[in-house]
């Protein structure tokens, strides 16, 4: 009895350590990618909103191509060597260096290229760490449990985003047209608002947060044992990857899923990447309003991931994903047709706050649907790949399938933004990507197994 209790306790600690990885990395996505740093770049490191959006799209495109090349290759090598934590540590170093480098984004830089390079490094580090952390999911429970664990982990990450946004709004970011924060104090550590230091500090803050909260993953969560010495690992890993890729057409449902998920994941990522920039440019939101927007989206994201995890456990991941994509198509149509003077094609008073309310509501729905979507998507991959290929290799291909097309979303936004010279029309391709992903997803078959 004592041994079983101890094992159950160790299992719970392992699950908590794994879920804290999402908590540790979420501030980067919340603060840097979406709500605080990205809009700051648009305002202070580009001459126009369209140019800022185009530069951001170009940088994420290049980073995504690099991830698409690295993920399956290193995933296959990791499956041959065994442990995933050393890979997480290595890319964690790249992530931390990139985040700290964002502090150098001073206003009106003559050449912001180095800042975009630092962002790309942090983005690559975050995405590659996720490949190896996801590969640890199947070892945390049986098939009946992993949907709930995955959803809970993603929801826990969103809660981390809420906490970090509150910290920024309470202690670092001033209220609109003010020198003080929500607490009525000047930004801590003497952060200079005129030099953009509250926004620039989100990079180092994300790095420090990660270094603290990733520790339980390394201390508590069990890892795969070492399988082979380094000598033959690369050769064997590449050979294994080649065999897996060659076998994919025989696993029709898995192959279809790897074709379907990139489109809806790419569309959702584009909403995250450009949502803050869109609100700042089209609606003229301040950093404070963007922070509130982020808190609302993160709270609904946590709720959506948690509820989605429950339905995932009961009904399976596919119905959760289909429902989420349908919601995101609807909200995408509303978002691209909303501006200061128009909502869904209906003219409104530009001085009213109706557009702000609609966009806040859209953000809440994007958060809820996105939280459920991310959690269920990695569960569905486990269902599809289980017994067919090693898991780190599977998540490497999952990342490849996403990143091989991830340049499409930013690139289409880049082209549309340049062509129309409009932020609003520039994000219209996102809706089409959701629709294409949904059509392919409906062809995916899921075999239900009870744990």
N, C-alpha and C positions, 0 to 999 in steps of 0.2 A: 504494500500500500504506500509506504513511504517513498519507494523508488518511482512508483507511478505518479505520485504527487510531485516529486522532484522533476520527473520528465515533463509533466504537464506544465509545471512552472517554467522550465527551460524553453518549452515550445512557445509559451505566451511571450516570454522575453524575446525570443527569436522573431516572432511576428511583430512585436512592438519595435524592435530594432530595425526591421525591414521597413515598416510604415514610417519611421522617423526619417528615412531617406527622402521620401516625398516632402515631408515637413522641412527638411534641411535645404532642398533645392528649390522649393516653390518661391521664396522671395526673389530669386533671380528672374523668374518668369513674370512675377507680379510687378516688381519694382522696375526692373531694367527693360524687359522685353515689351511690356504693355503700357503700364500706367504712369510712370514717372520719368525714367530716363529717355525712353524713345520720344515722347512728346517734347522733352527738353532739347533733344537733338534737332527736331523739326524746327523749333523756335530759334535756337541759338547757333546751330552749326550749318544752316542752309539759308540761302537768300529768300526762297519761297517755300510754301507748303508742299507744292508738287515736287520740287527738287529734293526736299528732305525725305518725302515718302519714296521717291525713286532711288535715292542713295541707300536707304534702309532695305528696300527690296533687293537691290543689287548685292548688298553684303550678305543677306540671309540666303540668297540664291547660291553664292559661292560657297558659303559654309555648308549648305545642304548637300552640294555635290561632293564635298570632301567627306562628309559623314556617310553618304551613300557608298563611297568606295571603301571606307574603313570598316564600317559596321559588320558586314557579312564575313569579311576576311578575318578580322580580329575575333569575331564571335566563334568562328570555326576553330581558330587556334586556341581560344580559351577552352573550348570543349575538349580539345586534345590534352591540354595541360591540366585542366581540372578547376582550380580555384578561380573565383570571379573577383574577389576582393582586391587582389593586386591591380587588376585593370581599373577598378573603380578608384583606387588610390592614385594611379598614374594620371588618369584623366581628371581627377580631382585637383591635382597640382596645376594642370593647364587651366582649369576652370577658375581657380583662385587667382592665378596670375592675370588672367583676362579681366576678372572683376576688379581687381585693384587698379589695373591700368585705366579704367574708365574715369578715375578721379582726374585725369589729365584733360578732360573735355572742357576747357575754358571757353567762355563765350567768344564769338567772332574769331575763331581760329583761322589762320591763313590756309591751313591744310588739315582737315580732320581725318585724313586717311588712317593714321595710326590708331585713332580712337575706334574706328570701324574695324580695324584688325584685332584690337583687344576684345571688342564685342564678339567678333567671329570666333576667337579662341575660347571665350567663355561659353558661347553657344555650342560649339563643337564638344567641349568638355562635358557640358550638362547632358547633351543628347547621347554621347557615348557612354557615360556613366549609367544612364537609364537602360541601355541595352543589357548591361551585365547585371544590374539590379533586378530588372524584369526576369532575367533567366533564373533567378533564385526563387521566384514565386512558386513553381510547382513543388518545391521541397518543403513548403510551409504548411501544406495540408493536402487532403485528397480533393478530387474534382468537385465534390459537393461543397467544399469549403472555400476554394480559391476565389470564386466569384465574390463572396462576401469580403474576403481578405483584400482583394484587389480594389473593390469599391471603397472599403473603409480606408485603405492606404491613400487613395487619391483624395478622398474627402478630408482626411487628416492633413494632407498637403495644402488643400485650400484653406483650412483653418490657420495654418501657418502663414499663408498669404494675408489673411485678415489681421492676425496679430501684428505682422510686420508693417502693414499699412497704417494701423492705429499708432504704432510707435513713430512712424514717419510724420503723421499728421499732428500728433500730440507734441512731439519734441523737435522736429526738424523743418517741416514745411510750413511757411506762414500762410495765414488766411489771405483771400483775395484782397488786394489793395491795402495790405497791412504788413507790419514788420514783426508781428507776433503770431504764434501758433494757436491751436485750439485751447491750449492751457493758459494762454495769455502771457507766454514767455517768449523771449527771443530764441532763435534756433540754438540748440545746445552746441557746445564746443566752439562757439563763436563763428559758426558757419555763415559765410557772407552770401546773402541772397543775390546781391548785384553781380557776383561772380558765379552764380549758379551752383554754389557749393552744396545746398541741400539735395539737389537732384544728382549731382556728381557723386555725393557720398553714398548713394544707393548701391553703387558697385562694390566698394569695400565692405559696406554693411552686409550685402549678400554673401560675400566671401567669408566674413567672420561668423555669420549665422551658420553657414554650411560647415565650417570647421568644428563648431561646437556640437551641432546636432547630428552629424553623420557618425560620431563616435560610437553610439549604441549599435549601429549596424556592424561595425568591426568587432565590437566586444561581445555582442549577444547572439547575432544571427549566424547559424551554422553555414559553413561553406562546403563546396565539393572538395573531396580529397584530391591531392596531387596524383595525377595518373601517369604522366610520362616526363622524362627529363627533357630539358629545353632543346636538346640537339635535334630530335626528329619531329618536334612539335609543329614547326612551320610547314614542313613538307607534308606531314600527315593531315594537318588542318586544311591546307589548300586542296589536298586530294579528296578529303571528306566533303568539302564545300562543292567541289566539282561533281561528285557523285550525287549530292543532294539536289543541286540545281538540275542535273540531268534527269532526276527522278520526279521532279515536280509535276510534269504533265500527267503522270500516272496517278497523282493524288489530286484529282480534279477540283474537289471542293476547297482544299487548302490553297491550290494554285489560284482559284477564283477569288478567294478571300485576300490573298496577297496582292491581287490586282485591284480589288474593290476598296480596301481600307485606305490606300494612299490618297485617294481622291477626297474622301470625306475628312480624313485627318489633315490633309493639306489645307482644305478649305477652312477647317476650324482653327488651325494654326495661323492662317492668314488673318482671321478675325481677331485673334489674340495679338498678332504682330502689329496690326494696323488700326485696331479699335481705338487705342488712346490717341494715336496721331490723327485719326479721322475726327474724333470728338474735339480735339484741340483746334484743328484746322477748319472744319466745317461749322462747328457750333461755337468755337471760340472759348472752350472751357479752360479754366485755370488749373494749376497743379492741384489745388485743394479739391475742386470738383472732380477731377480725375481720380483723386484718392478715394473720395466717397463712392464714385462709380466702381472703383476696384474693390472696395469693401463689400458693396452690394453683390457684385458678380462672384466674389470669393465665397461669401456666405451661402448664396444659392448654389454655388458649385459644390461646396461641402455637403449641403443637403441633397443635391442631385446625385452625387457620387455614393452617398450612404444609402439612399433609397434605391438607386440603381443596383447597388450591390445586393440588396435584399431580393429584388425582383430577378436579378441574375441568378442567385442561388435557387430561387423557386421555379423560374420559367426558362432559364438559360440566357446567355448573353445576346443572342441575335435579336429577339424582340425588343430588348432594351436599346440596342444600337439603332434599329429601324425607327423606333419612336423618337429617339433623340435627333436623328438626321431630318426627319419630317419637321420637327419643331425648328431646327436650325435653318431649313429652307424658308420657312414662313418668316422667321425673324430676320433673315438675310434680306428678303424682299422689302420688308418694312424699313430696315436700316438704310439701304441704299436709296430709298425714296424719301428720306427724312433730311431736311435741312432747316436752317433758322426760319425760313419763310414758307415751308411746305412740308406736309406730312402725308405720305401715301398719295401724292399727286393732288392733294387738297391744299389750297393756299391758306395760310394762317398769318396772324399778326406777327411780324418778325420781333416785336418787342415783348411778346408773351413768352412764357416758359413751357409751352406745350411741347415744343421739340425736345427740350431737356427731359421732360417727364417721359416722353415716348422712348428716347434713347436710353434712359435709366432702366425702363422696363425691358427693353431689348437686351440690355446688358445682364439683367437678372435671369432672363430666359437662356441667354447664351451660356451663362455660368452654370445653371442647373443642367441643361442638356449636355454641355461639354463635360461636366464632371461625370455624369452617367456614361457618356460615350467613351471617354478615355479608359475608365475602369473596366467596362465590359469588353472593350476591344482587346485588351491584353489577355483577358480570360478566354475570349473566343479563339485567340491564337493558340493558347495552351490546349484547348479542346481539339483544334484542328491538327496540331503538330504532335500531340502525345502519341508515342509509339511509332512515329514515322521518322523523326530526326532528333538529334541532340538539341536541348532547349536553348542554349546560348547561340547555337547556330541558327535556330528557328527565329529567335529575336533579332539576330543579326540580319537575316533576310527580311524580317518585318521592318527593321529600320531601313534596309536597302530599298524595299518596295515603297516606303514612305519618302525617303530622301531622293530616290531616283526620280520621283515626280515632284518633290517638294519645291524644286525650282520653278515648276509650272505656275503655282499660285502667285508667288512674288513676281515672277516674270510677266505673267498676264496683267497683274496690277501695275507693274512698271510700264508695260506697253500701253495699257489703257489710260493710265495717268498722263503719260507723255502725249498720247494721241488726242485725248480730249482736253488736256491741260486742266484737269479737274480731279480733285480728291474724291468727290462723291461718285462720279462715273468710273473712276479708277478701280473701285473695289467690286464692281458688278460681276466680274468673272467668278467670284466666290460662290455665288448661287449655282452656277452651272456645274461646278466641281462637286457640290453636294448632290445634285441630281444624278450625275454620272456615277458617283459612288453608291448611291442608293440602288440604282438599277442593277449594278453588278452584285451588290450585297444580297439581293433577293435570290440570286442563283446559288448562294452558299448553303450547303446542307450541314446540319449539326446532329451528331449522334449523342443522345443523352445517356449519361452513365451516372449511376448513383454511387456516392462515396461509401 
